[in-house]
Amino acid sequence: MVSEQMNLVLAVNAHFIELAEVSIASFAVHNKISKVYIGLTKDCRREYLKIIACRYDFEIFFFELGDGLNAANDLDESIRAYFYCIEIIAFICSMQIDCDQENYLYIDADTLCVGRIKDLIDLRLTENEPVAVTSHGRPMVDRQLMLGLETPFHYFNAGVIYFNARYLKGEISGINIYEEYNDSKVQFRFREQCLFNKILKGKVKFVPNTYNFMSWMRERSSKNKWNKIENNLMAYCLDDIRSNVKIVHFSGGALPSRLNEEYQDVYDKYWLYVRKNLKELNYSLCRMKEFEKFAQENKDSC
Ligand SMILES: [Mn+2]
C-alpha cells in the first residue's frame, strides 16, 4: 500500500542550513509533512528548524554527519561534503527508522516546493525500481559512456530522490559505495551524482522534471542551447514542465540571494519571501502564502 505520509530527508553543513530551512518551510506550506530527517554537521544551528517543525506540526530528527553514520571516512576531506547526501540516505536505509513508513523524499537544500506533490508521493516504488528521479533533461553523452547508461538521457539529477528504504537498502551499503568511488574516481566527473547513477543504473523510475525544475530550464534561459530542440530532444517538454512546476531546484549555484533583482523571476521572489518570513519569526509562519497566491498577487512585479 502506498504511503500517504511525507517524510523528507536532507543533509547539510553550516553553509547550507539557511537554504534547508527555506526549502523545508516551502514543502510544509504546500504539503502535509509527517517527518523530517536531517543530517547536520556539528556547526549547524537547529533552532529555526525546530520552530518550523512546531508551526507546521511535523516531527524532526537530527543526525550528526560524520563518524558512525555510514561515514565516508575513506574519502578525501576536500570532497567529503558532497557525499553527505549518500551518507544520510544510506543511514536511513540501514536504520529503516519507521517500519511502516518506508518511502522518503530526499531533497537538496537548494530546492523550493511550489505546489502539492501528492502524485509523486503516491508513486509505487518496487524492488526492481526502488527510487524515482528526474533525468538531467538534456543529453549527457559522456556520462552515458563512462557509466554505461542506456541512453544519454538516462543520467539522473540527484537533487530530488524519492526512495523506498527497504528496497534501496540492498543496493546501497556505505562502505562498498565509497570503495567503488575510490576505485574509479576518474569515471565520476560529478562525484556523488555519478556514483548514484552507476549504482542505480537500470533501477530507477523516471518522473517529469516538474519535480526537479533546474536552473537552465527556466524561462529566462530560453536562449540556452539546451532549450533548443536541435540540441536536445527533451526540449520539447519544457513548455509543459514550466506550466506545471512543483519543485524548483536552484542548480548550478543560481541561488536567488545571489541574483540581481532584474534577473529574479517569480520562483526567486517566492524563495526570498519564504526566507523573509523565517527571518521575521514574529510573522506567523503558518500564514505564509502558497506559491499560487503569491504569484497572483505579484504578477506585475515578476
Ligand atoms: Mn542542488
Residues whose N, C-alpha, C, O or C-beta is under 5 A from the ligand:
A	BS01	MN	D108 D110 G159 S251
